[in-house]
Amino acid sequence: MPAVRFIPPLFNGLRAKGFFTTKAAGIDRNAVAKIAGVRTADVYMPVQQHTDKVLCIDFDLDPKIADGVITKRQGILIGVQVADCVPILLYDKKKQVTGAVHAGWRGTSGGILKIALMTMMEKFCSSAPDILIAIGPSIKSCCYEVGHEVAAAVEKTSGGTDYSARKGEKYFIDLPSANKHQAFSLGIPPENIWLSGECTSCRPEKYSSYRFEKGAAGRQGGFIGIV
């Protein structure tokens, strides 16, 4: 099966190359490197453990525990792997800084996107109006039932409630929209944010879904770099 790539429209015409894979390419480094036109050795993914840790990398490409990566280095591709969680790509079009974030409910409730954005602002002097954000395919509220404590934790960090719903005793939450709220809270303009309309659990023929496949899922990813 050929590698499949999906490039968010807000990256068109810019120096950064950002894309989300489907299950066809998954996170196979050779396939991902071929899509981006880089060496396999120049594809970097952190060791993800559902943390709120954001790693800044330069020349050391040894895998480290983190769920977010920020870099100003050119010629490499950074990425995260997901199977229902939210893959988020960041790009400061003026400072030429890129970022990739993995946001499950733990990362979202821990504010990992906020941490990544604040890292860009504090370490690289990025300004909110210059940052573009692409939020990739992930599980949505139609399929994501959670416990009350999860919904409450995400709402506490993200603010707003229009991404959560209660049906009887069941709670449902839309993690992509919760992360969008976090971006808004740091001044990212709405027009700078692209959000995929696809739910990974609704499209198991296209995407790996941990919930749909009951834990036996593969992975797809979100990747970005100035290459």
C-alpha positions in Angstrom: 0.0 0.0 0.0 1.5 3.4 -1.0 2.4 6.0 1.6 -0.4 8.6 2.0 0.1 12.1 3.1 -2.3 14.9 4.0 -1.0 18.4 4.0 -3.2 21.0 5.9 -4.0 23.9 3.6 -2.6 26.6 5.9 1.0 25.2 5.2 0.6 25.6 1.5 3.3 27.9 0.0 5.3 28.1 3.3 8.8 27.0 4.0 7.7 24.3 6.5 6.5 21.0 5.3 3.8 19.6 7.6 1.6 16.6 7.0 -0.4 13.9 8.7 -0.1 10.3 7.7 -2.9 7.7 7.6 -2.5 4.0 8.6 -1.1 3.4 5.1 2.2 5.0 5.9 1.7 5.0 9.6 4.9 6.0 11.4 7.3 3.9 9.2 10.4 6.1 9.2 11.4 5.1 5.7 7.9 6.0 4.3 7.8 9.3 6.3 11.3 10.3 5.2 10.3 9.6 1.6 7.3 11.8 1.9 9.4 14.7 3.3 12.4 14.1 1.1 14.8 13.6 4.0 17.1 10.8 5.2 15.5 8.3 7.5 18.1 9.3 10.2 16.7 12.9 10.1 13.2 11.8 11.3 12.9 12.5 15.0 10.1 11.2 17.3 10.3 11.4 21.1 9.5 8.6 23.5 5.9 9.3 24.3 4.5 8.5 27.7 1.4 10.8 27.9 3.4 13.5 29.7 3.2 17.3 29.6 6.9 17.5 28.8 8.0 19.5 25.8 11.6 19.0 24.5 13.6 21.5 22.5 16.1 19.8 20.2 19.1 21.0 18.2 21.8 18.6 17.3 21.1 15.8 19.8 18.7 13.5 18.1 18.8 10.7 20.7 15.2 9.7 21.6 14.1 11.2 24.9 10.9 11.0 26.9 8.5 13.8 25.9 5.2 14.4 24.2 6.1 17.6 22.5 9.1 18.6 20.4 10.1 22.2 19.4 13.1 23.0 17.1 14.6 25.8 15.1 16.9 23.4 13.3 16.4 23.0 9.6 16.9 19.8 7.6 15.1 17.5 10.0 11.6 16.3 10.4 10.0 16.1 13.9 6.8 14.2 14.6 4.5 12.4 17.0 2.6 9.2 16.8 -1.1 8.7 17.6 -4.0 6.3 17.4 -7.0 8.5 18.5 -5.0 11.1 20.5 -4.5 14.5 18.9 -1.5 15.2 16.7 -0.8 19.0 16.6 1.7 20.7 14.3 3.1 24.2 15.1 4.9 26.7 12.8 6.2 30.2 13.5 6.4 31.5 10.0 8.6 34.5 11.0 11.1 32.9 13.4 11.0 29.6 11.4 10.4 27.4 14.5 8.5 24.2 14.2 6.8 22.0 16.8 4.9 18.7 17.1 2.6 17.8 20.0 0.9 14.6 21.1 -2.2 15.4 23.1 -4.3 12.6 24.7 -6.6 13.4 27.5 -3.7 13.4 30.0 -1.6 15.7 27.9 -4.6 18.0 27.2 -5.6 18.2 30.9 -1.9 18.9 31.6 -1.9 21.8 29.1 0.8 20.4 26.8 -0.2 22.6 23.9 0.0 25.6 26.1 3.4 24.5 27.3 4.6 24.1 23.8 3.3 27.5 22.7 4.8 29.2 25.7 8.1 27.4 25.0 8.1 28.9 21.5 7.3 32.3 22.9 9.8 32.3 25.7 12.7 30.4 24.2 12.4 31.6 20.5 10.6 34.9 21.0 7.6 33.7 18.9 4.6 36.0 18.7 1.1 34.5 18.8 -0.1 36.1 15.5 2.8 34.5 13.7 2.1 30.9 14.9 0.2 28.5 12.7 -1.4 25.4 14.2 -2.7 22.3 12.4 -4.8 19.9 14.5 -4.9 16.5 12.8 -7.4 13.7 12.6 -8.2 12.2 16.1 -11.1 10.8 18.0 -14.0 13.2 18.4 -16.9 13.6 20.8 -19.1 11.3 18.7 -16.9 8.4 19.8 -15.0 9.5 22.8 -16.9 8.7 26.0 -14.9 9.5 29.2 -15.5 9.6 32.9 -16.6 12.7 34.7 -13.2 13.2 36.2 -11.6 13.3 32.7 -14.1 15.7 31.4 -13.6 18.0 34.4 -9.8 17.9 34.2 -9.8 18.8 30.5 -12.4 21.6 31.1 -10.3 23.0 34.0 -7.2 23.4 31.8 -8.8 24.3 28.5 -11.7 26.6 29.6 -15.0 26.6 27.9 -17.5 23.7 27.7 -18.6 23.7 24.1 -16.4 20.7 23.3 -18.0 18.5 26.0 -21.4 17.0 26.3 -23.4 14.8 28.8 -25.9 12.3 27.7 -27.6 10.8 30.7 -24.8 9.5 32.9 -22.3 9.5 30.0 -19.7 12.2 29.3 -18.3 12.9 25.8 -15.4 15.2 25.0 -13.9 16.6 21.8 -10.1 16.8 22.5 -9.2 18.6 19.2 -11.6 21.5 20.1 -10.4 21.5 23.7 -6.8 22.1 22.4 -8.1 24.8 20.1 -9.4 26.6 23.2 -6.0 26.3 24.8 -4.5 28.0 21.7 -7.1 30.8 21.8 -6.2 31.4 25.5 -2.6 32.3 24.5 -3.7 34.7 21.8 -3.5 32.5 18.7 -5.9 34.0 16.1 -8.8 31.7 15.0 -7.7 32.1 11.3 -4.3 30.6 12.3 -5.8 27.3 13.4 -6.8 24.5 11.1 -8.7 21.6 12.5 -9.3 18.3 10.8 -13.0 17.2 10.5 -12.2 13.5 10.6 -12.7 11.2 13.5 -10.2 8.3 13.7 -12.7 6.0 15.4 -15.3 6.7 12.6 -12.8 5.9 9.9 -11.0 2.7 10.9 -10.4 1.8 7.2 -8.2 5.0 6.9 -6.9 5.6 10.4 -5.6 3.4 13.3 -8.0 3.8 16.3 -7.1 2.5 19.7 -10.8 2.6 20.8 -12.2 1.0 17.7 -9.6 -1.7 17.6 -9.7 -2.2 21.4 -6.1 -1.6 22.0 -4.7 -3.5 19.0 -4.3 -0.5 16.8 -1.2 0.6 14.8 -0.2 4.2 14.7 -0.3 7.2 12.3 1.5 10.5 12.9 1.9 14.2 12.4 5.2 15.5 11.1 6.7 18.9 10.3 10.1 20.4 9.4 11.8 23.0 7.3 13.4 20.6 4.8 
